[in-house]
């Protein structure tokens, strides 16, 4: 799995949340029509896609044997944290560059095994 595919899981989740917010806003002002049904269908499709991608990302992340690397991947690609946020959460002198390098090295190692 690539970093782009992992990131897509997070972006699709954000997109689904945005669509839900729009749908809720439309429903709260009493919009009743085919437009609301179209938005509902679009939301359901986005949620299904987001869930599918998130499950693929979770499977990939769960397969990482090293707990530190697995934690970093979870924070980055499931929770949407920046490398700096992850480094601060880890503490112990970790830097955003160090965290990013752990991700890059793991993905490079996976790529070279193919």
C-alpha positions as CSV (number, residue, x, y, z in Angstrom):
1,X,0.0,0.0,0.0
2,X,1.3,3.5,-0.8
3,X,1.2,6.6,1.3
4,X,-1.2,8.1,-1.2
5,X,-3.7,5.2,-0.8
6,X,-3.3,5.4,3.0
7,X,-3.9,9.2,2.9
8,X,-7.0,8.7,0.7
9,X,-8.6,6.7,3.6
10,X,-8.4,9.9,5.7
11,X,-9.5,12.3,3.0
12,X,-12.5,10.1,2.1
13,X,-13.6,10.2,5.7
14,X,-13.3,14.0,5.7
15,X,-15.3,14.2,2.5
16,X,-18.1,12.0,4.0
17,X,-18.2,14.2,7.1
18,X,-18.5,17.3,5.0
19,X,-21.3,15.8,3.0
20,X,-23.1,14.7,6.2
21,X,-22.8,18.3,7.5
22,X,-24.3,19.6,4.3
23,X,-27.1,17.1,4.4
24,X,-27.9,17.9,8.0
25,X,-28.0,21.6,7.3
26,X,-30.3,21.1,4.3
27,X,-32.6,18.9,6.4
28,X,-32.6,21.4,9.3
29,X,-33.9,24.2,7.1
30,X,-36.7,21.9,5.8
31,X,-35.3,21.1,2.3
32,X,-37.5,18.4,1.0
33,X,-37.0,17.2,-2.6
34,X,-35.1,15.2,-5.0
35,X,-32.1,17.4,-4.1
36,X,-32.1,16.1,-0.6
37,X,-32.5,12.5,-1.9
38,X,-29.5,13.1,-4.2
39,X,-27.4,14.4,-1.4
40,X,-28.4,11.4,0.8
41,X,-27.4,9.0,-2.0
42,X,-24.1,10.8,-2.5
43,X,-23.5,10.6,1.3
44,X,-24.2,6.9,1.4
45,X,-21.9,6.3,-1.5
46,X,-19.1,8.4,0.1
47,X,-19.5,6.7,3.4
48,X,-19.3,3.2,1.8
49,X,-16.2,4.2,-0.1
50,X,-14.6,5.8,3.0
51,X,-15.3,2.7,5.1
52,X,-13.9,0.4,2.4
53,X,-10.7,2.4,2.2
54,X,-10.4,2.8,5.9
55,X,-10.7,-1.0,6.4
56,X,-8.0,-1.6,3.8
57,X,-5.8,0.9,5.6
58,X,-6.5,-0.7,9.0
59,X,-5.6,-4.2,7.6
60,X,-2.3,-2.8,6.2
61,X,-1.5,-1.0,9.5
62,X,-2.4,-4.0,11.6
63,X,0.0,-6.1,9.6
64,X,3.0,-3.9,10.7
65,X,5.0,-5.9,13.3
66,X,6.8,-3.0,15.0
67,X,4.5,-1.3,17.6
68,X,6.1,2.1,17.2
69,X,5.7,2.0,13.4
70,X,2.2,0.7,13.7
71,X,1.3,3.5,16.2
72,X,2.8,6.2,13.9
73,X,0.9,4.8,10.9
74,X,-2.4,4.8,12.9
75,X,-1.9,8.4,14.0
76,X,-0.9,9.6,10.6
77,X,-3.3,7.7,8.3
78,X,-6.3,6.9,10.5
79,X,-6.4,9.9,12.8
80,X,-5.0,12.5,10.3
81,X,-2.3,13.8,12.6
82,X,0.7,15.7,11.2
83,X,4.2,14.3,11.7
84,X,4.9,17.1,14.2
85,X,1.8,16.2,16.2
86,X,2.9,12.5,16.3
87,X,6.4,13.4,17.4
88,X,5.0,15.5,20.2
89,X,2.7,12.8,21.3
90,X,5.6,10.3,21.3
91,X,7.8,12.6,23.2
92,X,11.3,11.4,24.0
93,X,13.0,13.8,21.6
94,X,11.2,12.5,18.6
95,X,11.1,15.0,15.7
96,X,8.7,15.3,12.8
97,X,11.5,14.4,10.4
98,X,12.3,11.3,12.5
99,X,8.6,10.2,12.4
100,X,8.4,10.9,8.6
101,X,11.5,8.8,8.1
102,X,10.0,5.9,9.9
103,X,7.0,6.0,7.6
104,X,9.1,6.4,4.5
105,X,11.5,3.6,5.4
106,X,8.6,1.2,6.1
107,X,6.9,2.0,2.8
108,X,10.2,1.8,0.9
109,X,10.8,-1.6,2.5
110,X,7.4,-2.8,1.5
111,X,7.9,-1.5,-2.0
112,X,11.2,-3.3,-2.4
113,X,9.7,-6.6,-1.3
114,X,7.3,-6.6,-4.2
